[in-house]
Amino acid sequence: MSESALPPDRSHVATEQRHAGSGDFDLLTTLEQVQAMAQDHAVVHAAVARAAPMIASFVDALVPRIRSGGRLFYCGAGTSGRLGVLDASECPPTFCSDPRQVIGLIAGGDTALRKSSERREDEFGGIAEEFVAHSLGSNDALLAIAAGGTTPYALGAISLAKARGALTGFLVCSPLKTPADSDHLIVLETGAELLTGSTRLKAGSATKLALNCISTILFTQLGKVHGNLMVDLAATNDKLVDRAIRTLCMFDPSLTRNSAAGLLAESGGRVKVAIVMRALHLSLEQAQRALETSHGNLRKVLADS
């Protein structure tokens, strides 16, 4: 292979450096290997904490767009793409959100969730058809994810999204300059991986935590959370019905489990509606209207009463 045909040299990327303390990892006992991995992950929380202002800045720009009907798109290749799809897929069951509000896209499509499509990450314009299919527009937001910050698929997505007027962000685990078309840069400095270059390890864990922050705070600000309770969950299985019953009893300790279950059934299995019905002595329809008037903000409904 000629030098001109060689892939770009990524030796400068922080996540590609060799870990100074794991050179003899294969010689350790099983217990020592587990302990080494656990200890190495200690930097994950600190990395996300340091990035808190960057994460908050992105969320502050994101909330008004989602509130006015826009959508959040995650995109990435390999582990980064899978983590974005995972976080997006967990929003509807957690927050009873519209599945179209947070959408995860991965290089190679859904097949890449189970079978590696690593070559697709080299396609700078690989996401173009997805943006057309989803009609990505100026009210939407894109967060591209790439641990090393060099993935062509992710960088291309930022440029293409910016050209369509969307808010753009880039989540990386290696320090770099903000790409020209990225409105926000989130850097999670996790350093060298215990297995050189394996960013499914610390970088993956930090990325998951950062995405947890983004989606949880987004939907909290959209009124899906009251205090620390998921008041907008849909009680669709035994675990969630039990959680919903206990949540109703927390709001009104005079409720028994049976009476809370009856109230939940009367509300159509929607916790927030049941709370308003009980607290304000409203019918199902009246409670729904009150929540619609307050844009789904339970605290506002209860305060206004």
Backbone as CSV, one residue per row, in Angstrom:
resi,resn,N_x,N_y,N_z,CA_x,CA_y,CA_z,C_x,C_y,C_z
1,MET,0.847,-1.191,0.000,0.000,0.000,0.000,0.886,1.247,0.000
2,SER,0.618,2.182,-0.919,1.405,3.406,-0.978,1.094,4.285,0.214
3,GLU,2.039,5.184,0.528,1.845,6.059,1.688,0.611,6.928,1.520
4,SER,0.310,7.352,0.287,-0.855,8.206,0.055,-2.165,7.475,0.290
5,ALA,-2.113,6.128,0.233,-3.333,5.345,0.418,-3.529,4.902,1.861
6,LEU,-2.579,5.237,2.709,-2.691,4.843,4.112,-3.809,5.620,4.803
7,PRO,-4.450,5.024,5.823,-5.468,5.756,6.577,-4.830,6.882,7.376
8,PRO,-5.599,7.869,7.786,-5.048,8.980,8.580,-4.384,8.463,9.852
9,ASP,-3.284,9.072,10.226,-2.565,8.714,11.449,-3.301,9.306,12.643
10,ARG,-3.795,8.457,13.532,-4.566,8.903,14.696,-3.753,8.776,15.987
11,SER,-2.443,8.721,15.861,-1.602,8.513,17.045,-1.670,9.665,18.033
12,HIS,-2.171,10.826,17.591,-2.271,11.985,18.480,-3.549,11.969,19.318
13,VAL,-4.495,11.105,18.982,-5.791,11.079,19.659,-5.643,10.473,21.051
14,ALA,-6.196,11.148,22.050,-6.016,10.714,23.445,-6.519,9.306,23.700
15,THR,-7.644,8.953,23.090,-8.217,7.621,23.334,-7.449,6.515,22.620
16,GLU,-6.453,6.879,21.795,-5.640,5.887,21.095,-4.295,5.655,21.783
17,GLN,-4.025,6.400,22.862,-2.740,6.264,23.555,-2.681,4.943,24.319
18,ARG,-1.455,4.490,24.576,-1.286,3.256,25.334,-1.356,3.559,26.823
19,HIS,-2.138,2.781,27.532,-2.361,2.953,28.966,-1.078,2.614,29.729
20,ALA,-0.614,3.550,30.531,0.672,3.370,31.218,0.636,2.275,32.281
21,GLY,-0.549,1.988,32.812,-0.596,1.054,33.930,-1.129,-0.324,33.608
22,SER,-1.373,-0.630,32.335,-1.974,-1.933,32.029,-1.139,-2.759,31.048
23,GLY,0.157,-2.482,30.986,1.022,-3.204,30.054,1.109,-4.689,30.302
24,ASP,0.837,-5.113,31.543,0.883,-6.544,31.887,-0.511,-7.092,32.182
25,PHE,-1.528,-6.487,31.593,-2.911,-6.876,31.901,-3.154,-8.363,31.683
26,ASP,-2.597,-8.910,30.613,-2.835,-10.326,30.319,-2.161,-11.272,31.300
27,LEU,-1.253,-10.755,32.127,-0.550,-11.585,33.099,-1.207,-11.575,34.476
28,LEU,-2.196,-10.722,34.656,-2.853,-10.597,35.950,-3.801,-11.759,36.204
29,THR,-4.120,-11.995,37.465,-5.145,-12.986,37.798,-6.508,-12.413,37.413
30,THR,-7.493,-13.271,37.381,-8.839,-12.813,37.043,-9.298,-11.718,37.992
31,LEU,-9.081,-11.933,39.304,-9.479,-10.940,40.288,-8.745,-9.628,40.043
32,GLU,-7.458,-9.700,39.783,-6.677,-8.488,39.541,-7.138,-7.769,38.282
33,GLN,-7.564,-8.512,37.267,-8.076,-7.893,36.051,-9.380,-7.147,36.312
34,VAL,-10.256,-7.764,37.100,-11.513,-7.096,37.456,-11.223,-5.828,38.252
35,GLN,-10.338,-5.932,39.227,-9.994,-4.777,40.058,-9.364,-3.662,39.219
36,ALA,-8.517,-4.046,38.265,-7.877,-3.047,37.403,-8.912,-2.311,36.557
37,MET,-9.885,-3.030,36.026,-10.913,-2.404,35.203,-11.799,-1.483,36.033
38,ALA,-12.148,-1.947,37.240,-12.977,-1.122,38.119,-12.242,0.159,38.508
39,GLN,-10.975,0.018,38.843,-10.185,1.183,39.240,-10.018,2.158,38.074
40,ASP,-9.831,1.611,36.887,-9.630,2.461,35.711,-10.877,3.288,35.404
41,HIS,-12.033,2.753,35.728,-13.288,3.463,35.466,-13.560,4.572,36.483
42,ALA,-12.718,4.704,37.468,-12.935,5.752,38.476,-12.914,7.146,37.859
43,VAL,-12.284,7.285,36.696,-12.187,8.615,36.075,-13.468,9.014,35.359
44,VAL,-14.383,8.068,35.147,-15.581,8.343,34.350,-16.429,9.462,34.954
45,HIS,-16.729,9.350,36.233,-17.598,10.351,36.859,-16.934,11.723,36.888
46,ALA,-15.634,11.737,37.135,-14.917,13.008,37.154,-14.927,13.649,35.769
47,ALA,-14.808,12.836,34.725,-14.801,13.364,33.359,-16.139,14.018,33.022
48,VAL,-17.226,13.374,33.406,-18.554,13.940,33.135,-18.789,15.181,33.992
49,ALA,-18.324,15.146,35.234,-18.483,16.315,36.112,-17.750,17.529,35.546
50,ARG,-16.550,17.318,35.013,-15.798,18.419,34.412,-16.512,18.973,33.182
51,ALA,-17.237,18.102,32.502,-17.938,18.515,31.283,-19.327,19.077,31.567
52,ALA,-19.705,19.178,32.835,-21.060,19.610,33.192,-21.465,20.929,32.532
53,PRO,-20.613,21.960,32.529,-21.018,23.207,31.871,-21.297,23.036,30.381
54,MET,-20.528,22.177,29.718,-20.729,21.933,28.291,-22.029,21.179,28.044
55,ILE,-22.314,20.204,28.906,-23.557,19.440,28.786,-24.748,20.355,29.040
56,ALA,-24.655,21.173,30.076,-25.749,22.086,30.423,-26.014,23.086,29.302
57,SER,-24.955,23.588,28.683,-25.105,24.545,27.592,-25.878,23.925,26.433
58,PHE,-25.555,22.674,26.113,-26.266,21.995,25.030,-27.732,21.782,25.393
59,VAL,-27.995,21.333,26.613,-29.379,21.091,27.031,-30.185,22.396,27.034
60,ASP,-29.579,23.481,27.504,-30.281,24.772,27.523,-30.676,25.215,26.118
61,ALA,-29.836,24.907,25.139,-30.166,25.251,23.756,-31.175,24.265,23.165
62,LEU,-31.184,23.049,23.683,-32.040,21.988,23.163,-33.490,22.108,23.619
63,VAL,-33.702,22.420,24.886,-35.045,22.390,25.473,-36.058,23.230,24.690
64,PRO,-35.780,24.498,24.384,-36.791,25.273,23.658,-37.126,24.702,22.291
65,ARG,-36.169,24.049,21.652,-36.446,23.437,20.350,-37.408,22.260,20.501
66,ILE,-37.160,21.406,21.478,-38.040,20.262,21.693,-39.413,20.741,22.151
67,ARG,-39.428,21.758,22.984,-40.692,22.299,23.487,-41.557,22.842,22.344
68,SER,-40.908,23.335,21.302,-41.667,23.903,20.179,-41.878,22.894,19.046
69,GLY,-41.635,21.616,19.349,-41.937,20.573,18.375,-40.748,20.000,17.636
70,GLY,-39.545,20.451,17.955,-38.350,19.913,17.314,-37.978,18.556,17.876
71,ARG,-36.927,17.982,17.299,-36.497,16.649,17.707,-34.994,16.643,17.992
72,LEU,-34.573,15.685,18.809,-33.160,15.469,19.075,-32.727,14.202,18.356
73,PHE,-31.691,14.324,17.532,-31.108,13.171,16.856,-29.734,12.895,17.451
74,TYR,-29.502,11.636,17.831,-28.166,11.182,18.177,-27.627,10.451,16.951
75,CYS,-26.340,10.553,16.709,-25.772,9.726,15.647,-24.337,9.371,15.978
76,GLY,-23.907,8.223,15.464,-22.538,7.781,15.677,-22.318,6.444,15.003
77,ALA,-21.093,5.960,15.059,-20.748,4.659,14.492,-20.273,3.740,15.610
78,GLY,-20.468,2.451,15.431,-20.008,1.486,16.425,-20.613,1.714,17.790
79,THR,-19.783,1.645,18.830,-20.261,1.818,20.201,-20.963,3.160,20.385
80,SER,-20.405,4.214,19.820,-21.006,5.544,19.965,-22.419,5.567,19.404
81,GLY,-22.607,4.954,18.240,-23.938,4.907,17.648,-24.891,4.065,18.462
82,ARG,-24.407,2.929,18.961,-25.276,2.053,19.754,-25.732,2.738,21.035
83,LEU,-24.833,3.489,21.668,-25.203,4.186,22.902,-26.250,5.253,22.635
84,GLY,-26.145,5.936,21.494,-27.152,6.927,21.139,-28.506,6.287,20.899
85,VAL,-28.510,5.182,20.165,-29.767,4.464,19.908,-30.362,3.953,21.213
86,LEU,-29.513,3.454,22.102,-29.982,2.955,23.396,-30.660,4.057,24.189
87,ASP,-30.009,5.211,24.302,-30.591,6.288,25.089,-31.908,6.760,24.482
88,ALA,-31.952,6.867,23.158,-33.180,7.295,22.493,-34.311,6.301,22.727
89,SER,-33.987,5.010,22.673,-35.028,3.982,22.813,-35.575,3.903,24.227
90,GLU,-34.805,4.406,25.206,-35.258,4.334,26.597,-36.123,5.521,27.007
91,CYS,-36.194,6.544,26.168,-36.981,7.727,26.533,-38.484,7.459,26.578
92,PRO,-39.092,6.799,25.573,-40.542,6.569,25.641,-41.011,5.784,26.866
93,PRO,-40.366,4.659,27.227,-40.848,3.954,28.418,-40.577,4.695,29.720
94,THR,-39.522,5.509,29.751,-39.190,6.233,30.982,-40.045,7.468,31.167
95,PHE,-40.267,8.199,30.080,-40.936,9.494,30.184,-42.260,9.562,29.430
96,CYS,-42.721,8.432,28.899,-43.940,8.407,28.094,-43.844,9.461,26.987
97,SER,-42.661,9.587,26.429,-42.435,10.575,25.382,-42.775,9.992,24.011
98,ASP,-43.003,10.870,23.069,-43.240,10.457,21.691,-41.940,9.850,21.143
99,PRO,-41.965,8.639,20.593,-40.748,8.022,20.066,-40.058,8.865,18.995
100,ARG,-40.793,9.821,18.426,-40.204,10.668,17.387,-39.467,11.868,17.953
101,GLN,-39.502,12.054,19.282,-38.824,13.212,19.873,-37.314,13.029,19.973
102,VAL,-36.863,11.825,20.313,-35.435,11.522,20.403,-35.181,10.309,19.526
103,ILE,-34.320,10.478,18.536,-34.097,9.452,17.521,-32.609,9.121,17.447
104,GLY,-32.286,7.852,17.514,-30.903,7.419,17.420,-30.597,6.849,16.041
105,LEU,-29.540,7.330,15.411,-29.116,6.853,14.097,-27.703,6.291,14.209
106,ILE,-27.443,5.193,13.533,-26.133,4.549,13.600,-25.637,4.233,12.200
107,ALA,-24.364,4.414,11.981,-23.762,4.098,10.690,-24.008,2.630,10.360
108,GLY,-24.567,2.369,9.192,-24.893,1.004,8.816,-26.321,0.627,9.107
109,GLY,-27.085,1.536,9.734,-28.485,1.250,10.029,-28.672,0.304,11.194
110,ASP,-29.928,-0.082,11.438,-30.256,-0.897,12.607,-29.519,-2.233,12.630
111,THR,-29.141,-2.745,11.468,-28.381,-4.002,11.430,-27.082,-3.875,12.218
112,ALA,-26.512,-2.663,12.226,-25.237,-2.428,12.908,-25.369,-2.481,14.427
113,LEU,-26.592,-2.522,14.934,-26.778,-2.647,16.380,-26.320,-4.019,16.857
114,ARG,-26.414,-5.015,15.996,-26.038,-6.379,16.373,-24.811,-6.879,15.621
115,LYS,-24.637,-6.393,14.408,-23.513,-6.850,13.586,-22.675,-5.655,13.180
116,SER,-21.400,-5.692,13.491,-20.514,-4.570,13.236,-20.513,-4.156,11.762
117,SER,-20.578,-2.835,11.556,-20.485,-2.273,10.207,-19.426,-1.181,10.230
118,GLU,-18.247,-1.515,10.713,-17.221,-0.507,10.975,-16.831,0.308,9.744
119,ARG,-16.876,-0.313,8.564,-16.501,0.403,7.354,-17.411,1.608,7.095
120,ARG,-18.647,1.526,7.551,-19.598,2.598,7.271,-19.234,3.891,7.996
121,GLU,-18.403,3.796,9.020,-18.036,5.005,9.750,-17.112,5.913,8.941
122,ASP,-16.527,5.380,7.872,-15.618,6.174,7.039,-16.354,7.006,5.997
123,GLU,-17.680,6.880,5.939,-18.466,7.585,4.925,-18.895,8.956,5.457
124,PHE,-18.259,10.005,4.972,-18.525,11.364,5.450,-19.990,11.748,5.257
125,GLY,-20.574,11.351,4.150,-21.976,11.692,3.886,-22.923,10.543,4.132
126,GLY,-22.494,9.589,4.956,-23.273,8.370,5.155,-24.644,8.563,5.755
127,ILE,-24.851,9.678,6.448,-26.127,9.890,7.125,-27.108,10.687,6.276
128,ALA,-26.689,11.129,5.107,-27.503,12.036,4.289,-28.910,11.512,4.027
129,GLU,-29.028,10.251,3.644,-30.344,9.698,3.341,-31.251,9.674,4.566
130,GLU,-30.677,9.429,5.732,-31.466,9.431,6.971,-32.036,10.827,7.230
131,PHE,-31.222,11.848,7.025,-31.694,13.214,7.248,-32.837,13.554,6.296
132,VAL,-32.749,13.085,5.070,-33.823,13.318,4.097,-35.080,12.565,4.538
133,ALA,-34.918,11.304,4.926,-36.063,10.482,5.335,-36.779,11.063,6.543
134,HIS,-36.013,11.646,7.469,-36.595,12.218,8.682,-36.914,13.707,8.531
135,SER,-36.639,14.269,7.373,-36.887,15.701,7.121,-36.256,16.569,8.201
136,LEU,-34.991,16.309,8.484,-34.274,17.106,9.480,-34.329,18.573,9.087
137,GLY,-34.712,19.427,10.063,-34.872,20.839,9.749,-34.333,21.766,10.817
138,SER,-34.648,23.026,10.661,-34.069,24.072,11.507,-34.563,24.045,12.943
139,ASN,-35.635,23.320,13.211,-36.138,23.243,14.585,-35.566,22.045,15.331
140,ASP,-34.782,21.233,14.635,-34.238,20.013,15.216,-32.822,20.230,15.755
141,ALA,-32.323,19.221,16.456,-30.963,19.260,17.004,-30.281,17.931,16.740
142,LEU,-28.988,17.987,16.474,-28.195,16.783,16.266,-27.053,16.757,17.268
143,LEU,-26.872,15.621,17.927,-25.688,15.397,18.746,-24.934,14.226,18.136
144,ALA,-23.820,14.526,17.489,-22.962,13.474,16.940,-22.043,12.981,18.050
145,ILE,-21.770,11.678,18.040,-20.983,11.056,19.100,-19.813,10.306,18.469
146,ALA,-18.605,10.601,18.915,-17.422,9.894,18.411,-16.328,10.011,19.462
147,ALA,-15.975,8.913,20.092,-15.035,8.946,21.214,-13.747,9.676,20.868
148,GLY,-13.154,9.338,19.732,-11.892,9.961,19.347,-12.052,11.296,18.644
149,GLY,-13.267,11.587,18.188,-13.546,12.860,17.531,-13.106,12.934,16.090
150,THR,-12.737,11.806,15.481,-12.232,11.831,14.101,-13.116,11.073,13.119
151,THR,-14.207,10.464,13.552,-15.033,9.619,12.702,-15.693,10.417,11.574
152,PRO,-15.398,10.108,10.311,-15.979,10.848,9.198,-17.515,10.865,9.207
153,TYR,-18.137,9.747,9.555,-19.606,9.674,9.592,-20.173,10.731,10.532
154,ALA,-19.575,10.862,11.718,-20.048,11.837,12.702,-19.751,13.266,12.268
155,LEU,-18.558,13.509,11.769,-18.184,14.842,11.321,-19.038,15.275,10.130
156,GLY,-19.308,14.344,9.224,-20.169,14.648,8.092,-21.582,14.955,8.531
157,ALA,-22.059,14.228,9.536,-23.411,14.465,10.047,-23.544,15.884,10.585
158,ILE,-22.513,16.364,11.273,-22.542,17.723,11.811,-22.642,18.738,10.679
159,SER,-21.828,18.581,9.662,-21.848,19.517,8.535,-23.183,19.482,7.802
160,LEU,-23.708,18.285,7.564,-24.976,18.154,6.853,-26.138,18.713,7.669
161,ALA,-26.112,18.468,8.982,-27.180,18.985,9.846,-27.136,20.501,9.913
162,LYS,-25.935,21.054,10.003,-25.784,22.508,10.049,-26.304,23.138,8.770
163,ALA,-26.034,22.493,7.641,-26.511,23.010,6.356,-28.029,23.017,6.272
164,ARG,-28.665,22.152,7.047,-30.128,22.101,7.063,-30.705,22.987,8.164
165,GLY,-29.845,23.730,8.873,-30.293,24.691,9.873,-30.463,24.157,11.269
166,ALA,-30.103,22.896,11.511,-30.300,22.299,12.829,-29.249,22.779,13.827
167,LEU,-29.593,22.714,15.114,-28.623,22.918,16.183,-27.685,21.721,16.177
168,THR,-26.388,21.953,16.303,-25.440,20.841,16.230,-24.557,20.766,17.468
169,GLY,-24.255,19.539,17.875,-23.353,19.305,18.992,-22.477,18.101,18.694
170,PHE,-21.322,18.053,19.360,-20.374,16.960,19.159,-19.911,16.481,20.522
171,LEU,-20.145,15.201,20.823,-19.734,14.607,22.094,-18.534,13.705,21.826
172,VAL,-17.407,14.020,22.464,-16.168,13.283,22.233,-15.492,12.961,23.570
173,CYS,-14.523,12.070,23.525,-13.783,11.708,24.732,-12.298,12.018,24.595
174,SER,-11.969,12.852,23.635,-10.589,13.251,23.396,-10.571,14.745,23.097
175,PRO,-9.716,15.527,23.744,-9.688,16.973,23.514,-9.443,17.303,22.035
176,LEU,-10.192,18.259,21.513,-10.003,18.693,20.131,-10.645,20.055,19.951
177,LYS,-10.322,20.712,18.851,-10.936,21.992,18.541,-12.365,21.762,18.072
178,THR,-13.232,22.705,18.383,-14.619,22.578,17.967,-14.708,22.618,16.443
179,PRO,-15.317,21.603,15.824,-15.486,21.624,14.364,-16.263,22.871,13.936
180,ALA,-15.961,23.369,12.758,-16.544,24.627,12.284,-18.070,24.625,12.314
181,ASP,-18.701,23.493,12.028,-20.161,23.439,11.941,-20.835,22.976,13.228
182,SER,-20.062,22.805,14.294,-20.626,22.353,15.567,-20.890,23.540,16.494
183,ASP,-22.143,23.695,16.911,-22.505,24.786,17.822,-22.035,24.502,19.242
184,HIS,-21.966,23.239,19.598,-21.596,22.844,20.963,-20.603,21.693,20.908
185,LEU,-19.626,21.743,21.788,-18.655,20.657,21.929,-18.678,20.174,23.371
186,ILE,-18.884,18.871,23.547,-18.861,18.254,24.878,-17.669,17.302,24.916
187,VAL,-16.697,17.608,25.765,-15.484,16.791,25.845,-15.446,16.041,27.177
188,LEU,-15.449,14.728,27.107,-15.330,13.866,28.282,-13.917,13.286,28.267
189,GLU,-13.021,13.867,29.026,-11.617,13.456,28.972,-11.386,12.213,29.833
190,THR,-11.524,11.057,29.204,-11.358,9.788,29.926,-9.957,9.202,29.772
191,GLY,-9.153,9.730,28.864,-7.777,9.278,28.724,-7.633,7.951,28.014
192,ALA,-6.439,7.374,28.128,-6.129,6.106,27.455,-6.947,4.962,28.047
193,GLU,-7.334,4.041,27.175,-8.120,2.888,27.618,-7.203,1.773,28.116
194,LEU,-7.723,0.981,29.058,-6.966,-0.143,29.601,-6.553,-1.099,28.481
195,LEU,-7.436,-1.330,27.519,-7.093,-2.015,26.276,-6.932,-0.916,25.232
196,THR,-5.760,-0.743,24.727,-5.439,0.398,23.879,-6.435,0.580,22.737
197,GLY,-7.111,1.744,22.750,-8.037,2.100,21.689,-9.438,1.544,21.827
198,SER,-9.706,0.718,22.844,-11.032,0.109,22.995,-11.976,1.072,23.705
199,THR,-12.571,1.958,22.949,-13.388,3.021,23.551,-14.776,2.567,23.984
200,ARG,-15.054,1.274,23.911,-16.289,0.772,24.526,-16.125,0.706,26.045
201,LEU,-14.902,0.915,26.535,-14.629,0.830,27.971,-14.922,2.165,28.653
202,LYS,-13.908,2.880,29.145,-14.162,4.129,29.878,-14.913,5.149,29.043
203,ALA,-14.501,5.309,27.801,-15.155,6.298,26.949,-16.631,5.954,26.769
204,GLY,-16.919,4.669,26.586,-18.308,4.247,26.438,-19.126,4.507,27.695
205,SER,-18.534,4.218,28.849,-19.243,4.447,30.114,-19.505,5.927,30.342
206,ALA,-18.518,6.767,30.046,-18.699,8.210,30.219,-19.731,8.743,29.243
207,THR,-19.715,8.234,28.021,-20.701,8.657,27.028,-22.109,8.305,27.479
208,LYS,-22.298,7.098,27.994,-23.631,6.684,28.475,-24.100,7.598,29.593
209,LEU,-23.200,7.934,30.515,-23.578,8.816,31.616,-23.946,10.200,31.100
210,ALA,-23.190,10.718,30.144,-23.492,12.036,29.588,-24.843,12.034,28.874
211,LEU,-25.136,10.970,28.128,-26.422,10.874,27.444,-27.559,10.739,28.453
212,ASN,-27.318,10.010,29.538,-28.312,9.945,30.623,-28.641,11.346,31.125
213,CYS,-27.593,12.150,31.306,-27.785,13.523,31.783,-28.630,14.314,30.798
214,ILE,-28.292,14.232,29.529,-28.981,15.029,28.511,-30.459,14.664,28.431
215,SER,-30.774,13.395,28.282,-32.179,13.007,28.115,-32.977,13.182,29.400
216,THR,-32.383,12.868,30.544,-33.109,13.009,31.812,-33.415,14.469,32.121
217,ILE,-32.436,15.343,31.932,-32.650,16.763,32.222,-33.582,17.385,31.194
218,LEU,-33.454,16.965,29.942,-34.366,17.456,28.908,-35.813,17.200,29.301
219,PHE,-36.131,15.960,29.632,-37.524,15.619,29.918,-37.973,16.109,31.294
220,THR,-37.033,16.294,32.197,-37.393,16.919,33.471,-37.852,18.346,33.223
221,GLN,-37.118,19.074,32.382,-37.489,20.454,32.087,-38.753,20.547,31.238
222,LEU,-39.095,19.440,30.577,-40.338,19.409,29.806,-41.525,18.949,30.648
223,GLY,-41.309,18.794,31.960,-42.409,18.474,32.863,-42.692,17.007,33.054
224,LYS,-41.776,16.150,32.640,-41.997,14.714,32.764,-41.609,14.164,34.136
225,VAL,-41.000,15.018,34.960,-40.529,14.600,36.285,-41.035,15.595,37.316
226,HIS,-41.460,15.098,38.462,-41.882,15.946,39.583,-41.046,15.545,40.786
227,GLY,-40.212,16.470,41.265,-39.263,16.084,42.306,-38.281,15.097,41.699
228,ASN,-38.280,13.871,42.214,-37.460,12.826,41.595,-38.320,11.651,41.151
229,LEU,-39.590,11.938,40.853,-40.535,10.889,40.467,-40.880,10.978,38.985
230,MET,-40.945,9.823,38.328,-41.321,9.763,36.914,-42.847,9.787,36.809
231,VAL,-43.403,10.979,36.865,-44.858,11.102,36.921,-45.524,10.940,35.562
232,ASP,-44.736,10.857,34.505,-45.328,10.709,33.183,-45.149,9.313,32.613
233,LEU,-44.785,8.355,33.470,-44.612,7.003,32.953,-45.971,6.401,32.610
234,ALA,-45.959,5.487,31.654,-47.173,4.769,31.276,-47.126,3.389,31.927
235,ALA,-48.131,3.067,32.722,-48.145,1.801,33.453,-48.571,0.678,32.517
236,THR,-47.605,0.068,31.855,-47.898,-0.922,30.816,-47.494,-2.350,31.180
237,ASN,-46.846,-2.541,32.340,-46.550,-3.900,32.797,-46.606,-3.917,34.322
238,ASP,-46.446,-5.094,34.917,-46.622,-5.224,36.363,-45.661,-4.328,37.146
239,LYS,-44.404,-4.262,36.721,-43.430,-3.441,37.432,-43.838,-1.973,37.413
240,LEU,-44.271,-1.508,36.244,-44.631,-0.093,36.120,-45.963,0.210,36.813
241,VAL,-46.886,-0.750,36.796,-48.142,-0.555,37.533,-47.849,-0.426,39.027
242,ASP,-46.978,-1.281,39.536,-46.599,-1.202,40.946,-45.936,0.132,41.257
243,ARG,-45.020,0.575,40.390,-44.352,1.854,40.618,-45.352,3.001,40.577
244,ALA,-46.308,2.915,39.647,-47.323,3.960,39.537,-48.193,4.015,40.788
245,ILE,-48.571,2.846,41.291,-49.387,2.790,42.508,-48.639,3.419,43.681
246,ARG,-47.353,3.054,43.815,-46.564,3.603,44.920,-46.358,5.105,44.771
247,THR,-46.236,5.579,43.533,-46.084,7.016,43.299,-47.341,7.760,43.719
248,LEU,-48.502,7.230,43.377,-49.761,7.860,43.774,-49.893,7.899,45.296
249,CYS,-49.465,6.835,45.950,-49.533,6.792,47.414,-48.562,7.783,48.052
250,MET,-47.445,8.075,47.375,-46.521,9.088,47.885,-47.158,10.472,47.835
251,PHE,-47.919,10.747,46.789,-48.587,12.041,46.678,-49.743,12.157,47.659
252,ASP,-50.396,11.062,47.920,-51.522,11.078,48.857,-51.445,9.844,49.744
253,PRO,-50.819,9.968,50.924,-50.646,8.828,51.828,-51.960,8.204,52.291
254,SER,-53.078,8.899,52.112,-54.351,8.330,52.539,-54.841,7.246,51.579
255,LEU,-54.235,7.163,50.402,-54.622,6.146,49.432,-54.113,4.775,49.851
256,THR,-54.944,3.766,49.706,-54.494,2.386,49.852,-54.000,1.905,48.481
257,ARG,-53.329,0.782,48.474,-52.872,0.267,47.176,-54.061,-0.023,46.261
258,ASN,-55.134,-0.534,46.832,-56.306,-0.849,46.018,-56.959,0.409,45.455
259,SER,-57.089,1.430,46.305,-57.717,2.661,45.822,-56.822,3.370,44.817
260,ALA,-55.496,3.290,45.006,-54.566,3.883,44.052,-54.641,3.146,42.712
261,ALA,-54.789,1.824,42.776,-54.920,1.040,41.548,-56.200,1.411,40.810
262,GLY,-57.273,1.633,41.561,-58.532,2.037,40.944,-58.422,3.399,40.277
263,LEU,-57.757,4.328,40.963,-57.550,5.666,40.411,-56.697,5.595,39.151
264,LEU,-55.679,4.740,39.182,-54.803,4.589,38.032,-55.587,4.058,36.829
265,ALA,-56.451,3.087,37.080,-57.278,2.540,35.999,-58.207,3.605,35.440
266,GLU,-58.762,4.419,36.325,-59.681,5.472,35.904,-58.980,6.519,35.040
267,SER,-57.682,6.702,35.277,-56.918,7.711,34.533,-56.367,7.172,33.217
268,GLY,-56.640,5.919,32.937,-56.102,5.324,31.722,-54.665,4.886,31.886
269,GLY,-54.234,4.682,33.141,-52.879,4.229,33.400,-51.840,5.328,33.373
270,ARG,-52.283,6.588,33.417,-51.356,7.723,33.344,-51.227,8.374,34.716
271,VAL,-50.055,8.282,35.288,-49.822,8.716,36.659,-50.119,10.204,36.844
272,LYS,-49.602,11.021,35.958,-49.771,12.471,36.104,-51.249,12.860,36.083
273,VAL,-52.005,12.255,35.206,-53.441,12.532,35.127,-54.126,12.089,36.414
274,ALA,-53.737,10.914,36.917,-54.338,10.411,38.159,-54.057,11.337,39.327
275,ILE,-52.843,11.875,39.392,-52.488,12.799,40.478,-53.361,14.033,40.433
276,VAL,-53.560,14.597,39.268,-54.379,15.804,39.125,-55.840,15.502,39.452
277,MET,-56.333,14.365,38.998,-57.712,13.983,39.303,-57.924,13.917,40.809
278,ARG,-56.987,13.289,41.499,-57.109,13.110,42.954,-56.916,14.425,43.700
279,ALA,-55.873,15.158,43.369,-55.537,16.373,44.119,-56.562,17.483,43.930
280,LEU,-57.099,17.593,42.720,-58.007,18.707,42.417,-59.461,18.265,42.275
281,HIS,-59.712,16.992,42.540,-61.077,16.452,42.461,-61.692,16.721,41.086
282,LEU,-60.941,16.364,40.058,-61.380,16.602,38.691,-61.713,15.291,37.994
283,SER,-62.518,15.403,36.935,-62.793,14.249,36.096,-61.578,13.992,35.202
284,LEU,-61.595,12.878,34.514,-60.503,12.543,33.598,-60.315,13.655,32.566
285,GLU,-61.401,14.066,31.957,-61.319,15.091,30.916,-60.832,16.419,31.476
286,GLN,-61.307,16.798,32.660,-60.885,18.061,33.276,-59.393,18.029,33.627
287,ALA,-58.939,16.890,34.131,-57.527,16.765,34.485,-56.648,16.856,33.240
288,GLN,-57.064,16.230,32.168,-56.314,16.293,30.915,-56.239,17.721,30.398
289,ARG,-57.344,18.446,30.474,-57.349,19.838,29.995,-56.434,20.707,30.846
290,ALA,-56.459,20.484,32.164,-55.609,21.277,33.061,-54.135,21.056,32.731
291,LEU,-53.765,19.822,32.450,-52.381,19.522,32.104,-52.012,20.100,30.741
292,GLU,-52.944,20.053,29.807,-52.681,20.625,28.486,-52.460,22.125,28.587
293,THR,-53.247,22.777,29.423,-53.126,24.229,29.593,-51.762,24.606,30.160
294,SER,-51.212,23.753,31.021,-49.917,24.040,31.648,-48.763,23.373,30.912
295,HIS,-49.026,22.919,29.675,-48.011,22.243,28.861,-47.434,21.027,29.573
296,GLY,-48.281,20.331,30.331,-47.892,19.088,30.973,-47.117,19.240,32.268
297,ASN,-47.021,20.479,32.778,-46.233,20.715,33.990,-47.102,20.493,35.225
298,LEU,-46.883,19.364,35.881,-47.692,18.996,37.043,-47.553,20.008,38.169
299,ARG,-46.339,20.456,38.435,-46.116,21.404,39.523,-46.918,22.681,39.300
300,LYS,-46.990,23.145,38.061,-47.735,24.354,37.745,-49.228,24.130,37.948
301,VAL,-49.730,22.970,37.526,-51.157,22.677,37.700,-51.522,22.701,39.174
302,LEU,-50.705,22.036,39.990,-50.991,21.962,41.428,-50.851,23.325,42.092
303,ALA,-49.879,24.118,41.654,-49.670,25.453,42.246,-50.795,26.392,41.866
304,ASP,-51.244,26.326,40.621,-52.313,27.207,40.150,-53.625,26.938,40.833
305,SER,-53.783,25.695,41.324,-55.042,25.346,41.983,-55.154,25.997,43.358
